[in-house]
Amino acid sequence: MASIIMENITKTFVDEKRGGTFTAVNDASFEIKDKEFLVFVGPSGCGKTTSLRMIAGLERQTSGNIYIGDKVVNNMHPKDRDIAMVFQDYALYPHMTIEQNLEFGLKNMKTSKEEIKKKVQYASRILGLDEMLDRKPKELSGGQRQRVAVGRAIVRDPKVFLFDEPLSNLDAKLRVQMRIELAELHQRLGATIVYVTHDQVEAMTLGERIVVMNKGEVQQIASPRELYRNPANMFVAGFIGSPPMNFFDAVLETASTLRIGDIIFTIPEALVKQYSDYVGKKVILGLRPEDIYDEEFAFTVPTNNKAAIKVKAMEHLGGENLVYFSIGDRLITAKVHGESFVRPGEAKNYVFNLDKMHLFDIETEKRIF
Ligand code: ATP
């Protein structure tokens, strides 16, 4: 069993320049299930790498307990935790061949020669490295080097793989390819994988569940679908999804009407009862770019909530277009049909599909529903 439990984990660093302490991870509690692919995602500095390093034993938590399997590993040395870590910079030995790089960790573990050969053959076969075992790292492409780094983890046959932004040095196309390879690898190995990235697309495509972090705090732990459909708060709503969710300053004028500036929207009947405490108050309306339509192309959604809006700019992406406009102080993005055109400065009717709306509390920024 390779489940991992983080129990009330806090990590503070001493801030040597300014004095005092800095909390990098604040009271995080969650479980990573056996064989799960779990992704930590969040902006730079939110505490993802620190969390991963604490699981690896490279960093000691200030308080709380970490369990791997049924053992508390608080005081366990990294090499005894049965985990393998793949770093962003691959950390390959430049003077060694690929084969020697793959063998290196095993030699240190005093594995027999036959066993080493078998494991290196297995890893190089599943990663497509057979042809390049006698080359040096500098003779490999970025993607191939990345595979060697993964191979070095695979030969150790660990219970848990930890990945720290392993794809960030690759170009966009290779990243997509390696993403697919990593997902396949997870299926094939049946191992627990904990993966850190700041890229929400990578998190959404790879993670069975995702831990969204911000400023050292866990914001939400859920499946990609759940994060997209039911974000816990404005941070998660704005971080997950591309382009991000739009936010509008709104007033719930009555139980069934919502005002944004001069525009009055009617709230779908099915949603009306869920926020009765907020009637008469200011709220934040959240609506994703894909839920705003050019009226000419709004074939599949109710069209009662619409407004003529002056467009600031338009971007053509091929299959779809992005339209930008301002409402109040906020820049709003609509992801519209590829055949929907408008000139900057022109006004056009846009439909807001409020069946997909979210409301957020203006103070706590938590989702009301
Ligand atoms: P990134 O995506 O930029 O790698 P991250 O989410 O992985 O960011 P961490 O590396 O976990 O962030 O760092 C979290 C916070 O803790 C940051 O503000 C960082 O400056 C701070 N921090 C990390 N390591 C140390 C350290 N050894 N001493 C002091 N502060 C540290």
Residues whose N, C-alpha, C, O or C-beta is under 5 A from the ligand:
A	BS01	ATP	F13 V14 A24 P43 S44 G45 C46 G47 K48 T49 T50 S51 H198
